[in-house]
Amino acid sequence: MAKKHGKGSAFTITDIGGTERDLSQFCDSVELPQTVATAETSGMGDSWQEFIPGMAGATISISGSWDNTATTGPDVVLGGLMGAGGVKTNGDPPTFEYGPEGSTNVLIRYTGTAILTGYTPSSPVGGKVSFSATLLVTGAVTRDVFA
């Protein structure tokens, strides 16, 4: 498959009421690092470390242009989740959908649930007003395609 430009990426998250909100137009970066925890099993006298795999986990980092548009802007959506303890009003973690290439049919997407653990509006004197947010994925990340 051909290489893709990041400008077509898509990111949505549910707000505190459970409505899916598309933050793609505000984001300039989305990262979804996935890791596997390890446990060391080395013994006395070993020359090299030995490990066994543990559980997988993931985080999400997003950043972009700050916007306070009612119901759809990242300040309202993410600030609302942060005010509710990082989860929706009913206590469930919000769901996310991330398409590194975009959100049209047959393109790869990653989905799951994640707790919003950080939200930072930023306004440097010489730059744009922006935001960054971090989410801790709870449960599995599903990789499939947009239908």
Secondary structure, DSSP 8 states (H G I E B T S, - for coil): -----GGG-EEEEE-TTS-EEE-TTTEEEEE--EEEEEEE---TT-SS--EEEEEEEEEEEEEEE----TTTSHHHHHHHHHHTTSS-TTS---EEEEESS-SSTT-EEEEEEEEEEEEEEE--TTS--EEEEEEEE-S--EEEE--
